[in-house]
Amino acid sequence: MVNRNDQAVSPAWRVVSVPVATVWTSPSSPRALDEPALAGFAPSELGSRKREAKGQSDSGNPLEMGTDSGFARGSGIEAWLAAMTVPDKLDLCAANRLQTQALYGTPVLAYEEQDGWSRVAIPGQLSPKDENGYPGWIPAEQLLPLSEEEARRLLDSGESVPGPAAAPASAIVTAPTTDLELLSSSAKMRISFLTRLPLATEEERGTVLEVEPGDGVQAVPGFQAESVAGPDAGAFPQAGSVPRDGVEAGANSREDSFVVVQAPHGLARIRRADVQVVAEPGEYPAVQPDGQNRGQAIVAQAKRFLGLPYLWGGMSAWGYDCSGFAHSMHLACGIDIPRDASVQALHGANIPPEELQPGDLLFFAYEQGKGRVHHVGIYAGDGHMIHSPDSASSVELIPLKGYKLADEHCVSRRYWT
C-alpha cells in the first residue's frame, strides 16, 4: 500500500460518526454552501439553544438543536440538500466534487490527515480506484478512532481485516430513516436505511437504564435487544409499508420495543420495528416477501424510494445517484455489487433483452451505447425501469419504450442469481 509520494503507509481504522458522511474528491472540493454537510456530531451539545438550521421540517434533522427535542448537531444532510438549487446539485458532478457517501457506523481506512481532513478508503464499497475500497476525503470530525478488533466487528467481510472475523449479531435499519437515541445523553440522531450496527452484548444490555425527568432512574419497559434465536425483527417491509420518516405518527416510545446497539458514540437504542437482526458478520436479510425471488425483492425495495430526489454520489435515504441506488437496493437483498455503474456493467451475468427479469440492471453508454457507461437502472418488469435519473429529477418508474436514453442501452446484467 502506498501513498501519493510512493511512501509506505500503515492506514488507521476510523468509523463514520455522522448519519451520512459525504466523501469528497479533495479537501478543496466543498463550496461555502456545502458547510452543513461538513459538520460533526456532538452528542453532548443538548440544551436550550434555538434551532440553528433554517427551513427544515421537524422530522429529526440531525443539524437541529431544539429546546424540547434532544436532537444534537449532526451532519446537516437535510439542511444541505434543502438549500441547494438544481444548478448547485449539477455542479457537484460537473466540478467533480463528490465521490460517494458512507453511512453511520461504516468502518474506513484512513491513510493520512491533512488540515482537518482524512484521506480514506471504504472497504464496503468495491472500486478499482483503490484495492482497499472506494477512496476520497472525509472531514476528520466526522470520524472516530476504531481498533482493529472493532473493525472486525463492523466490517461486512472478515477478509478485509487480518485474522478471524469476530462480529456478533447486527441490527440493520430497514425503515427509510429512523431515530437512534444515545443512552448516555439521550441525544438523538436520524439514521438511514441500511445503517448497520452491532447488537450490544448481554452484559452491556444488563446495564441499560433510562432517566426520566422527575422519575429518577428506572428500567425501560421492553428496552432490550433479544437474542438472534429470539423473535424475528421482521422481514424487509413491502413497498409503501413504512412511513417516510420511519416512525409511525403517535408512536409511544415508552411502550415500543427497542434493540440496543453498540454505536460509534456508545450504547444506543433503535425501534425494533425499524430494524432487521442478522446473525453473521457479512449477512444481510436477503428475504423475499410473499414468495418473491431476489430480483423481485430488489424491485420492491426500489419502489419504496419513488419520488426521492437524486443526489450525485448519494448513498443514503436522503438521496441516491443511479449506481448508488442500484448498489443499495441489491445490498438490501443480501447482494454486494460494485459501487459505480461502469464497474457494475463488467460483472454479473450478461442477459439478452428477451430474457430480462425484474431486478436485472440496464446500462447506458455514450455514443449510442458504444462509449463510456454513464447510467444504470433496474428493470422492473413489463417493459419498465426504476432508476434515480439525474440532479433535476427523482427516483421514478418509467416505460423503456420512448425513454430518452433508449438508444444508449449497451448491456444488461444480473447479480441476483
Helices and strands as residue ranges (DSSP letters): E 12-16, E 20-24, G 32-38, H 77-83, H 86-94, E 98-103, E 107-114, E 117-122, E 134-139, G 140-142, E 143-145, H 148-154, G 158-160, E 170-173, E 177-182, E 188-192, E 196-198, H 202-205, E 210-212, E 216-218, E 258-263, E 266-271, G 272-274, E 275-278, G 289-291, H 294-303, E 315-316, E 319-320, H 322-331, H 341-344, E 349-350, G 353-355, E 361-365, H 366-369, E 373-381, E 384-387, E 396-399, G 406-408, E 409-414
